[in-house]
Structures are given as C-alpha cells and as structure tokens.
Amino acid sequence: VVDLLSPNFGQLRMFNADGSEDFCGNGLRCAVHHAVTRLGAHPELQLEQLGQLVPCHYQSSGTMIELPAARFDPGSVPLSTDNELWAEPVEVAGATYTLHSLSTGSTHTVIFREDAIGDAEFFQVSPLLETNPLFPSRTSIMWTHSTAPDELQIRIWERGVGETQGCGTGATAAAIA
C-alpha cells in the first residue's frame, strides 16, 4: 500500500501472506517504480516503512534504495537474549546450526553451508528456526553457500511467507554476514 504525501515523500506498508506487516526492500523498489512512472512522483524520493525513512532513487535503468544500516544488537534484531546472536551454535531438529542474526530493516538469520540445502532439511528446519523462541518477532532464514570467491547462493525462507525466490534485505544480510 503506497500513500504519497507529497511528490517526493510517501509511506509504504507491506503485508506478508500471513497478514503480518514487514519491511521489504524489493517492495520499496517496486513502490518507487510505480510512484514515479504511474503517479508522477519525483525520481529522488523518500519512503517511510515501519518508521524507517528510506532514500530511494529511480532511474529508467533501475531503482535503488538505501537500506538502513545493519543492526546486530538484540533489541534491534530483535532477540529474546541480551547477547548478539553472531556465529552462535543453536540446536534444531537434532542438528547444530551456526546462526548469524541481524536486521537490515527486517530480521534475518544467515546460515553458511558448504553446499546447497536439500528440500527435506529446508522444509523441516526453516519453520522451526523462524518460530524459535530466540526470535520474538520470528526471523527469515538465508541458507547460504559460496559458489565462487565473490558469489553467494541463497535459499530463502521468509518469515510469514515460507520459501521465496528473492529477498533484497536478505541478500544484503547474507553479504554482510
């Protein structure tokens, strides 16, 4: 839902399939494209989403947004612990996973692997991690492995949605981790 309050400022609300409201980088990019090409907004604008003001830049070759700085502190992620959850082992479904949790506007947990995760493990473990008591607002899971020295492949379990094909804030979280 986009509401342009002026030609260069607006608000965006994005809802997941389960009805929960969330921050969405790709949603911001789509909203900016629509606001500029269909509603006549200025190509340099700011959108507010979940109380965060995001500078956005539209060009016909692509739309860029400036995500908020990554946050690792437990209150911002958020976590139910007083400690950051960075490279921390957590047992789920009888296996131990090393979690890197942060917020890039939305809560993400990155798990690095040597190879791609298989379907059985992905569909068993992802919802258990999403709803783990460590994450009072749930978390999206970025199953990540390196395919080249400067390339990551990600399989995404998005909170409130399930498996998705893309997540801009999640890709950013994986790159930061």
Salt bridges, closest charged atoms under 4 A:
ASP18 OD2 - ARG138 NH1 2.87
GLU21 OE2 - ARG13 NE 2.95
ASP22 OD1 - ARG159 NH2 2.78
GLU44 OE1 - HIS57 ND1 2.34
GLU66 OE2 - HIS57 NE2 2.53
ASP115 OD1 - ARG113 NH2 3.61
ASP119 OD1 - ARG155 NH2 2.73
GLU121 OE2 - ARG113 NH1 3.34
GLU130 OE2 - ARG138 NH1 3.15
GLU163 OE2 - ARG155 NE 2.78
